[in-house]
Amino acid sequence: MMINTPAICIVDDDDDIRASLRLLLEAADFLVRDYSSAAGFLDNDVFHAACVIADFAMPEMDGLALQREVARRRNDLPVVILSGHGEVEHAVKAMKAGAVDFLEKPVQVDALLGSVRRAIAIGEEIRARSAEVRNARRLLDLLTPREQHVLDELVAGQSNKAAAQKLGISPRTVEVYRAQITTKLKAKSLSDLVRITLAAHRPSRAADAVN
């Protein structure tokens, strides 16, 4: 099996539970890999998994500690936490740490599949937004310092005349810069310029983690 193929990764120290979860997920046509410890998963699959299903109570590193480590390394990787006890306190801690869902054992098939599909969708959305951030920053890097200054004024809602007055240039020069900016950013409207600028200033941890 290719270790770099995105898969649903099960992390649970109970062999029977891992086997049961794997059977349920593979019956739903998911590619599955499983690990008996958090360390085993982190050493092999953290940068390739599509979703993680982790037991809350495990020796050495429990599910909550694993969730925190996953968030540190790759905040685009969704985690579903399972617990044999289902205490509210555990659920709250897991969700605050970033878990997509918290399910009680024995897990209901529909609940498990629903959580996994939702987790995968969340991960895909995060990666898509991260790609948008990277592309926006790449485009803005094409601008000269003066073009960036003009863009800042336009995005702030300034008219060509107001931007010209603030920058100490003529409105005609602002128009020229605006045309150059529009071409470089492949924008069709002022709305596009605003969208690209806002995207470039979003946090990019997910983008950095995926690379």
N, C-alpha and C positions, 0 to 999 in steps of 0.2 A: 504493500500500500504506500502511495506517495505521501510522505510526512508533511509536505507543503500544500496538500490539497485541503482547502477549507472544509472543516467538519464540525459537527456537534461534538464537543468533548465532555465526557462524564468524568467527574473526579469524586470518588467515594471509596472509602477503605473497606466497604462490605462487598465481597465478590458477588454474592447473590443479587444484591440491588443493582450493581453495575450491569450484570448480565440481563436482568429484567428490563432495565431502562434501555439498554442497547437493543434488545429485541423489539420493544415498542417503537423506538425511533426508526430502526431499519425497516420495520413493517410499513412505516409511513414514508419510505424512500429517502430518508436522510442518510448521509454518510456519517458514520460514528466512529470515534476513537475513545478509549477509556483509560483511566489512570487510577491506581490505588492510593496515590498521594498527591498533594498539591505540588510538592517539589518535582515529581515526575512530569507533571503537566507543564510547569513553568520552565523546566529544562528543555522540553521538546516541542511544545505546540503553542505557546502563548502568542507568538507573532503570526500564527497561521490559522487559528481557530475562527469559526464563524460565530460560535456561541459556546458558553461554558455552563454546565449544570453541575453544581458543587454541593456536597453535603455540608451542613452547618457544623456538625460535630465530628472532627477528624483529629487524630493524634498529630503532634508536632506543629502543623499549620492547619487551623480549622477553616471553614468556609468563609468566615468573615475576614480573617487575615488574608486569605487568598483573594477575596474580592478587592481588598485595599491594594494588594500588590498588583493585581491586574489593572486597576485604575491608574496606578503609578506608571506602569509600563505601556499600557495601551488603552486609553479611555474610549476607544471606539469598539471595544470588545464587550458585548453584553453578557451578564452573568445572571443565572437563575439559581437561587439557593433552595435547597431541600432540607427539611428537618423532621426528625422522628417525634418531636415533641410539640413544635408549633407554638411556643410561647410568644406572646405579643411582643415582649421585650426583644427577643431574637429577631422577629420580623422587622421591627422598627429600626434596629441597628443595621440590619442587612440593607434595607431600603435607603437609609441615610448614607450608607457607604456606596450606594450606586447600583445595587442589584435591581434588575428589571422586574423580578417577581420573587415571591417567597411561597413555596408550596409545602404542604404537610405530607408526610409519608403515612400510609401508602398513597402514592400519587395516582390521581384519576387520569386516565388516558387523555380525555378531552382537554383537561386543564394543562397537562404537560405539553401536548402538541400546540395548544393555543399560546402558551407562554414562550415556547421555542420559536414559533413563527413570529410572534410579536418582537422577541429579542432580535431575531435576524433582521427584521424590518428596521428596527431602531439602529442597529449597527450599520446597515446600508445607508440610512439617512445621514448618520454622522459622517460616514466616509464621503458621501456626496457633497455635504457642506464643506468638508475639509478640502476637497478637490476644488471647490469654488473659491475658497480662501487662497489656495496656492495659485490658481490661475489669475485671480485679481491682483495679487501681489506681484506676479510676474509681469502683468501688463503695466502696473504703476511704475515698476522699475525701468520701463522704457522711456518715461518722461524725464525731461530736463528739469532742473530745479525751478526755473521760471515757469515752465508748464505746470509743475506741481502747485506752485503758488496760485496760478490762475484757476486751476481746478479746485483748490481749496475754497476760493472765493465763490465760485459758481455753485459748489455743493452747499455752501453756507447760505445760499439763496440770494446772493448779490447779483444785480444786473450787470451787463457789460460796462455800463457807465460807472456804476459804483465800484466795481472791481478795478477799473482803470484808475479812478481817483485814488483808491487805497494803495495801489501798486505803483503809482506814479508813471503810468503809461497811457497811451491814447485808447479810446474805445475801439478804434480800428485795429490796434495791435492786439487787444484782448480777443477780438473776433478771429484774427489770424491764429493766435494761440489756441483758441477754442476749436478751430477746425483741425489743427494739428493733433490736439488731444483726442478729439473724436475719432480720428483716423487710427491713431496708435492704439487706442483702447477698443477699437472695433465696435464703437457705440453707435446707436441709431438715434438716440435722443438724450436729453438731459437726465431723464429717469435712469437710463443705462449708466451714465456717469456716476450718479448717486449710488446706484446699486453696487457697482464695482468698488467704489470707494468704501462703502460700508462693509462689504464683504472682506476687503483687505485688512480691515481693522478688527475683525473677529478673532477670538482666541484660536490658536492653531495647534494645541496639544495633540489633538487627534491626527492632524495632518503629519506632525512630526513623528508620532508613534507608528503610523502606518509605513513610513519610509524606512 
